[in-house]
Amino acid sequence: MECTVSDADVWARRLAARGAEDAGTARAHKPSSMDDVNVVMQRNDGSERWSEGVNVRCRVVIDTALGDSDAHAMQVLRALAFASLELTYHGDCRWNQ
């Protein structure tokens, strides 16, 4: 599953909140600003996107700026069903095979 966010302002706010929350933790290395994301993009030839060279059975792209977690879960389930993989979503991000 690849998560994207189509609204740059939402993305910037989420990065700043994550940076404040993750400061001083094991997750502090993750990008916490758009400047950090730009550094990653420069390192990846101008892209933060999924590597197209990776072969996966099922690829789902979720825009987290649109919909809610239940809608996103249903999108994942539809993609898994299409790929003949079975998982059950129980709400609150709990899954089982």
CORHU-V927779 format. One record per run of one state. SS is the DSSP state (2 for helix, 1 for strand, 0 for the rest). FROM is the first residue (numbers start at 1). TO is the last residue. If there is no record, write none. Layout:
# CORHU-V927779
ss=SS from=FROM to=TO
ss=SS from=FROM to=TO
This chain:
# CORHU-V927779
ss=0 from=1 to=1
ss=1 from=2 to=4
ss=0 from=5 to=7
ss=2 from=8 to=22
ss=0 from=23 to=33
ss=2 from=34 to=43
ss=0 from=44 to=60
ss=1 from=61 to=63
ss=0 from=64 to=68
ss=2 from=69 to=82
ss=0 from=83 to=87
ss=1 from=88 to=89
ss=0 from=90 to=94
ss=1 from=95 to=96
ss=0 from=97 to=97
